């Protein structure tokens, strides 16, 4: 659907579900629910058109999606300056406020006599004034939070971005507590959700670097992932290596390194896979932990095997991992954890305990009482 040329609009099924739910809660009637759905569609669409039409001025390619919890406008094009980003975000609430002004003007002119239409316009007036004000609160993902982020990021860079998340969390938490205190439980739950999202984003943002905010680099990472999916692994590898050299740190660097490590593993280059995963040891993703655990054992890095022992077994509780853990602890001269892990490995029927104990790994500990304790008959 396109109301304005060059602005595609899609409406997800759950948007209708949530709109109908809100409508019924507010009106308790079928007719009232239908009118509320119309009000919500018009209000959300006008708001998103504020973002989208402004982005067109800056030669972007916008699209609008109406999703469960509201609207979402995304756009692609050349990198925008901060003031351009600010104006695009600001125009959403401005368009909503203009809809409030239009509804107020119609009511002031007093030419409508139909009571149903009159009531609908009054609701439209209140809804758009209320939402335009609420949406300017400095809380992400609200437009006010985005405006705060843009301003702080423009002045302080990545530190400003992180600060906007922290301030958003504090503000949302305070509003949630106030809402609960005055028994506005639905509003309190909404602000609590925003507070949780902001805190979670702030926690994760500790690893974000300046390069992670570069849309061009992010697009290159997405392109590399698409190339891998399409089977163009050689081209993807070149792109990922280029990304690593351009970033050198941050989330994009970590993701590029992860992808390269798995590409090298597919090529049976175990040494390079190990080197790449080891370089991001502290930020390694769950899906790579077991692989690094296995490679560390192959490289006789028993200290790293020890560090990854519990996490690896939790992710993949197999005899092989339990046995490697036992052997690594044995090589480090730690009989008690070695015996414990070997005991765990014996829970799998296919383990030949006598054969395992004959391996060189257990020479240091197999006669230690703390180790033998696990195998008393």
Buried (B, 14 or more C-beta within 10 A) or exposed (E): EEEEEEBBBEBEEEBBEBBBEBBBEBBEEEEBBBBBBBBBBBBBBBBBBBBBBBBBEBEBBBBBBBBEEBBBBEBEEEEBEEEBBBBBBBBBBBBBBBBBEBBBEBBEEEEEEEEEEBEBBBBBBEBBBEBBBBBBBBBBBBBBBBBBBBBBBBEEEBEBBBBBBBBBBBBBBEBBBEBBEEEBEEBBEBBBEBBBBBBEBBEEBEBBBBBBBBEEBBEBBEBBBEBBEEEEBEBBBEBBBBBBEBBEBBBBBBBBBBBBBBBBBEEEBBEBBBBBBBBBEEBBEEEBBBBBBBBBBEBEBBEBBBBBBEBBBEBEEBBBBBBBBBBBBBBBEBBBBBBBBBBBBBEEEEBEEEEBBEEEBBEBBBEBEBBEEBEEE
